[in-house]
Amino acid sequence: MSRVCQICGKHPSVGNRIIRHGLAKCKGGIGLHTTGITRRRFLPNLQRVHVKLPNGTTTHMRICTRCLKQGLVTKA
């Protein structure tokens, strides 16, 4: 099952998880140092919603919460 909004097409994006160690300079240390960078995924907030289609039928769709708040679909 894909993690893509069926209305706007929003999909997972990628970024970095950065790990820093050390004491900040303003607190008397020598500064923060990056000790690890790993890739991570930002997943869209998808909800499985019972939707009424324009032709009168109802179906289940995976829709992001932004589309739900904007009222792009009518819930059955």
DSSP file (Angstrom, degrees, kcal/mol; ACC not computed):
  #  RESIDUE AA STRUCTURE BP1 BP2  ACC     N-H-->O    O-->H-N    N-H-->O    O-->H-N    TCO  KAPPA ALPHA  PHI   PSI    X-CA   Y-CA   Z-CA
    1    1 A M              0   0    0      0, 0.0     2,-0.1     0, 0.0     0, 0.0   0.000 360.0 360.0 360.0 121.7    0.0    0.0    0.0
    2    2 A S        -     0   0    0      1,-0.1     2,-1.0     2,-0.1     9,-0.0  -0.431 360.0-131.2 -81.4 151.2    1.7    3.2   -1.1
    3    3 A R        +     0   0    0     -2,-0.1     2,-0.4     2,-0.1    -1,-0.1  -0.500  64.8 121.8 -96.9  63.1    2.0    6.2    1.1
    4    4 A V        -     0   0    0     -2,-1.0     2,-0.3     7,-0.2     7,-0.2  -0.987  66.0-117.8-129.1 134.4    0.7    8.8   -1.4
    5    5 A C     >  -     0   0    0      5,-2.3     4,-1.0    -2,-0.4    58,-0.2  -0.535  17.6-146.0 -69.6 132.7   -2.3   11.1   -1.0
    6    6 A Q  T  4 S+     0   0    0     56,-2.5    -1,-0.1    -2,-0.3    57,-0.1   0.525  93.5  43.2 -80.9  -4.6   -4.9   10.2   -3.7
    7    7 A I  T  4 S+     0   0    0     55,-0.2    -1,-0.1     3,-0.1    56,-0.1   0.843 130.6  13.5-100.8 -58.4   -6.0   13.9   -4.0
    8    8 A C  T  4 S-     0   0    0      2,-0.1    -2,-0.1    56,-0.0    55,-0.1   0.617  93.3-122.8-100.1 -13.8   -2.8   16.0   -4.0
    9    9 A G     <  +     0   0    0     -4,-1.0    -3,-0.1     1,-0.2     2,-0.1   0.647  45.7 169.0  82.5  14.2   -0.1   13.4   -4.6
   10   10 A K        +     0   0    0     -6,-0.1    -5,-2.3     1,-0.0    -1,-0.2  -0.394  10.2 176.0 -61.9 136.9    1.8   14.2   -1.4
   11   11 A H        -     0   0    0     -7,-0.2    -7,-0.2    -2,-0.1    31,-0.1  -0.843  36.6 -65.3-138.6 170.6    4.4   11.4   -0.8
   12   12 A P        -     0   0    0      0, 0.0     2,-0.3     0, 0.0    31,-0.2  -0.304  47.8-160.8 -61.5 140.9    7.3   10.7    1.6
   13   13 A S  E     -A   42   0A   0     29,-2.2    29,-3.3    -3,-0.0     2,-0.3  -0.779  10.6-126.8-116.6 166.7   10.2   13.0    1.5
   14   14 A V  E     +A   41   0A   0     -2,-0.3     2,-0.2    27,-0.2    27,-0.2  -0.814  33.2 148.3-117.6 154.7   13.8   12.4    2.8
   15   15 A G  E     -A   40   0A   0     25,-2.2    25,-2.1    -2,-0.3     2,-0.4  -0.822  40.2 -81.7-158.1-163.4   16.1   14.3    5.1
   16   16 A N  E     -A   39   0A   0     -2,-0.2     2,-0.6    23,-0.2    23,-0.2  -0.907  15.5-147.5-120.2 145.3   18.8   13.9    7.7
   17   17 A R  E     -A   38   0A   0     21,-3.2    21,-2.0    -2,-0.4     2,-0.5  -0.962  26.6-160.7-106.1 113.5   18.8   13.0   11.3
   18   18 A I  E     -A   37   0A   0     -2,-0.6     2,-0.5    19,-0.2    19,-0.2  -0.839   6.3-158.3-105.0 128.5   21.8   14.9   12.8
   19   19 A I  E     -A   36   0A   0     17,-2.9    16,-2.8    -2,-0.5    17,-1.2  -0.914  11.7-173.1-107.5 126.1   23.3   13.9   16.1
   20   20 A R  E     -A   34   0A   0     -2,-0.5     2,-0.3    14,-0.2    14,-0.2  -0.956   2.9-175.5-121.9 138.5   25.4   16.5   18.0
   21   21 A H  E     +A   33   0A   0     12,-2.4    12,-2.8    -2,-0.4     2,-0.1  -0.904  36.6  61.7-127.3 157.4   27.5   16.1   21.1
   22   22 A G  S    S-     0   0    0     -2,-0.3     2,-0.4    10,-0.2    10,-0.2  -0.411  79.9 -69.0 116.5 168.8   29.4   18.5   23.3
   23   23 A L        -     0   0    0      8,-0.3     8,-2.2    -2,-0.1     7,-0.1  -0.818  53.7-108.8 -98.6 134.6   28.7   21.5   25.5
   24   24 A A    > > -     0   0    0     -2,-0.4     5,-2.3     6,-0.2     3,-1.2  -0.202  22.3-120.8 -61.3 151.1   27.7   24.7   23.8
   25   25 A K  G > 5S+     0   0    0      1,-0.3     3,-1.8     3,-0.2    -1,-0.1   0.871 112.7  58.8 -61.4 -37.6   30.2   27.6   23.7
   26   26 A C  G 3 5S+     0   0    0      1,-0.3    -1,-0.3     2,-0.1    -2,-0.1   0.686 105.3  51.6 -68.2 -14.9   27.9   29.9   25.5
   27   27 A K  G < 5S-     0   0    0     -3,-1.2    -1,-0.3     0, 0.0    -2,-0.2   0.265 130.3 -91.7-103.2  10.5   27.8   27.4   28.4
   28   28 A G  T < 5S+     0   0    0     -3,-1.8    -3,-0.2     1,-0.2    -2,-0.1   0.509  89.2 116.3  98.3   4.7   31.6   27.2   28.7
   29   29 A G  S   <S-     0   0    0     -5,-2.3    -1,-0.2    -7,-0.1    -5,-0.1  -0.155  77.8-104.2 -94.1-168.1   32.3   24.3   26.3
   30   30 A I  S    S-     0   0    0      1,-0.3    -6,-0.2    -7,-0.1    -5,-0.2   0.329  72.6 -91.3-101.1   6.3   34.1   24.0   23.0
   31   31 A G        -     0   0    0     -8,-2.2    -1,-0.3     2,-0.1    -8,-0.3  -0.162  49.2 -59.4 107.0 160.2   31.0   23.9   20.9
   32   32 A L        -     0   0    0    -10,-0.2     2,-0.4    -3,-0.1   -10,-0.2  -0.566  47.8-159.2 -78.8 139.5   28.7   21.3   19.5
   33   33 A H  E     -A   21   0A   0    -12,-2.8   -12,-2.4    -2,-0.3     2,-0.5  -0.966  19.2-122.7-121.6 137.0   30.2   18.7   17.1
   34   34 A T  E     +A   20   0A   0     -2,-0.4   -14,-0.2   -14,-0.2     3,-0.1  -0.657  33.7 169.9 -76.7 123.1   28.3   16.6   14.6
   35   35 A T  E     +     0   0A   0    -16,-2.8     2,-0.3    -2,-0.5   -15,-0.2   0.508  60.7  15.9-113.9  -8.1   29.0   13.0   15.4
   36   36 A G  E     -A   19   0A   0    -17,-1.2   -17,-2.9     2,-0.0     2,-0.4  -0.915  49.1-171.0-167.0 138.8   26.5   11.2   13.2
   37   37 A I  E     +A   18   0A   0     -2,-0.3     2,-0.3   -19,-0.2   -19,-0.2  -0.987  15.9 173.8-131.9 122.5   24.2   11.8   10.2
   38   38 A T  E     -A   17   0A   0    -21,-2.0   -21,-3.2    -2,-0.4     2,-0.2  -0.947  32.5-111.0-126.8 151.1   21.7    9.2    9.1
   39   39 A R  E     +A   16   0A   0     -2,-0.3     2,-0.3   -23,-0.2   -23,-0.2  -0.491  38.3 178.0 -77.3 147.2   19.0    9.4    6.4
   40   40 A R  E     -A   15   0A   0    -25,-2.1   -25,-2.2    -2,-0.2     2,-0.4  -0.931  22.9-121.9-143.3 168.5   15.4    9.5    7.5
   41   41 A R  E     -A   14   0A   0     -2,-0.3     2,-0.7   -27,-0.2   -27,-0.2  -0.928   7.3-148.7-117.1 138.3   11.9    9.7    5.9
   42   42 A F  E     -A   13   0A   0    -29,-3.3   -29,-2.2    -2,-0.4   -31,-0.0  -0.930  24.3-156.5-101.3 113.0    9.2   12.3    6.5
   43   43 A L        -     0   0    0     -2,-0.7     2,-0.1   -31,-0.2   -32,-0.1  -0.701  15.5-116.5 -95.2 141.0    5.9   10.5    6.0
   44   44 A P        -     0   0    0      0, 0.0     2,-1.5     0, 0.0    -1,-0.1  -0.404  30.4-109.9 -70.5 152.0    2.7   12.4    5.1
   45   45 A N        -     0   0    0     -2,-0.1    20,-1.6     2,-0.0     2,-0.3  -0.657  49.1-178.1 -84.7  88.2   -0.2   12.2    7.6
   46   46 A L  E     -B   64   0B   0     -2,-1.5     2,-0.4    18,-0.2    18,-0.2  -0.701  11.7-167.2 -95.4 140.9   -2.6   10.0    5.6
   47   47 A Q  E     -B   63   0B   0     16,-2.8    16,-2.7    -2,-0.3     2,-0.8  -0.965  23.1-128.1-123.9 141.9   -6.0    9.0    6.8
   48   48 A R  E     -B   62   0B   0     -2,-0.4     2,-0.4    14,-0.2    14,-0.2  -0.824  40.4-178.3 -90.9 113.2   -8.2    6.2    5.3
   49   49 A V  E     -B   61   0B   0     12,-2.9    12,-2.5    -2,-0.8     2,-0.7  -0.892  34.1-126.0-121.9 141.1  -11.6    8.0    4.7
   50   50 A H  E     -B   60   0B   0     -2,-0.4    26,-2.4    10,-0.2     2,-0.4  -0.786  42.1-167.7 -82.2 115.2  -14.9    6.9    3.4
   51   51 A V  E     -BC  59  75B   0      8,-3.6     8,-2.3    -2,-0.7     2,-0.6  -0.856  22.5-136.7-117.4 140.5  -15.5    9.4    0.5
   52   52 A K  E     -BC  58  74B   0     22,-2.9    22,-0.6    -2,-0.4     6,-0.2  -0.855  26.5-145.7 -93.5 123.4  -18.6   10.2   -1.5
   53   53 A L    >   -     0   0    0      4,-3.3     3,-2.0    -2,-0.6    20,-0.0  -0.447  24.1-107.9 -86.4 160.8  -17.7   10.6   -5.2
   54   54 A P  T 3  S+     0   0    0      0, 0.0    -1,-0.1     0, 0.0    -2,-0.0   0.779 117.4  59.9 -59.7 -27.6  -19.4   13.1   -7.6
   55   55 A N  T 3  S-     0   0    0      2,-0.1     3,-0.1     1,-0.1    -3,-0.0   0.442 122.5-103.1 -83.3   3.2  -21.2   10.2   -9.4
   56   56 A G  S <  S+     0   0    0     -3,-2.0     2,-0.1     1,-0.3    -1,-0.1   0.252  83.5 117.3 100.7 -12.7  -22.9    9.2   -6.2
   57   57 A T        -     0   0    0     -5,-0.1    -4,-3.3     1,-0.0     2,-0.4  -0.413  54.2-135.9 -84.3 164.3  -20.9    6.1   -5.2
   58   58 A T  E     +B   52   0B   0     -6,-0.2     2,-0.3    -2,-0.1    -6,-0.2  -0.917  27.3 162.9-120.3 149.6  -18.8    5.8   -2.1
   59   59 A T  E     -B   51   0B   0     -8,-2.3    -8,-3.6    -2,-0.4     2,-0.4  -0.965  38.5-101.1-154.5 165.7  -15.3    4.5   -1.7
   60   60 A H  E     +B   50   0B   0     -2,-0.3     2,-0.3   -10,-0.2   -10,-0.2  -0.795  40.4 178.9 -93.4 137.2  -12.3    4.4    0.6
   61   61 A M  E     -B   49   0B   0    -12,-2.5   -12,-2.9    -2,-0.4     2,-0.7  -0.965  31.7-126.0-135.2 153.0   -9.4    6.7   -0.2
   62   62 A R  E     +B   48   0B   0     -2,-0.3   -56,-2.5   -14,-0.2     2,-0.4  -0.897  42.3 172.6 -98.6 111.9   -6.1    7.5    1.5
   63   63 A I  E     -B   47   0B   0    -16,-2.7   -16,-2.8    -2,-0.7     2,-0.1  -0.942  31.6-119.8-127.5 140.1   -6.1   11.3    1.9
   64   64 A C  E  >  -B   46   0B   0     -2,-0.4     4,-1.6   -18,-0.2     3,-0.5  -0.406  30.0-114.8 -74.7 156.7   -3.6   13.6    3.7
   65   65 A T  H  > S+     0   0    0    -20,-1.6     4,-2.5     1,-0.2     5,-0.2   0.770 113.0  62.7 -67.1 -25.6   -5.0   15.8    6.5
   66   66 A R  H  > S+     0   0    0      2,-0.2     4,-1.9     1,-0.2    -1,-0.2   0.914 104.7  46.8 -64.7 -41.4   -4.4   19.0    4.6
   67   67 A C  H  >>S+     0   0    0     -3,-0.5     5,-2.0     2,-0.2     4,-0.7   0.874 111.9  51.6 -66.9 -36.5   -6.8   17.9    1.9
   68   68 A L  H ><5S+     0   0    0     -4,-1.6     3,-0.8     1,-0.2    -2,-0.2   0.927 110.6  47.5 -65.2 -43.8   -9.3   16.9    4.5
   69   69 A K  H 3<5S+     0   0    0     -4,-2.5    -2,-0.2     1,-0.2    -1,-0.2   0.861 109.0  54.2 -65.7 -35.3   -9.1   20.3    6.3
   70   70 A Q  H 3<5S-     0   0    0     -4,-1.9    -1,-0.2    -5,-0.2    -2,-0.2   0.637 110.5-123.7 -73.8 -13.3   -9.4   22.2    2.9
   71   71 A G  T <<5 +     0   0    0     -3,-0.8    -3,-0.2    -4,-0.7    -2,-0.1   0.831  60.1 147.9  75.6  32.6  -12.6   20.3    2.2
   72   72 A L      < +     0   0    0     -5,-2.0     2,-0.3     2,-0.0    -4,-0.1   0.644  67.1  38.1 -74.9 -14.3  -11.5   18.8   -1.1
   73   73 A V  S    S-     0   0    0     -6,-0.4     2,-0.5    -5,-0.2   -20,-0.1  -0.930  77.7-130.1-131.3 157.5  -13.6   15.7   -0.5
   74   74 A T  E     -C   52   0B   0    -22,-0.6   -22,-2.9    -2,-0.3     2,-0.2  -0.947  26.8-130.7-108.9 123.6  -17.0   15.1    1.0
   75   75 A K  E      C   51   0B   0     -2,-0.5   -24,-0.3   -24,-0.2   -17,-0.0  -0.464 360.0 360.0 -73.7 141.8  -17.1   12.3    3.7
   76   76 A A              0   0    0    -26,-2.4   -25,-0.1   -17,-0.2    -1,-0.1   0.452 360.0 360.0 -82.2 360.0  -19.8    9.7    3.3
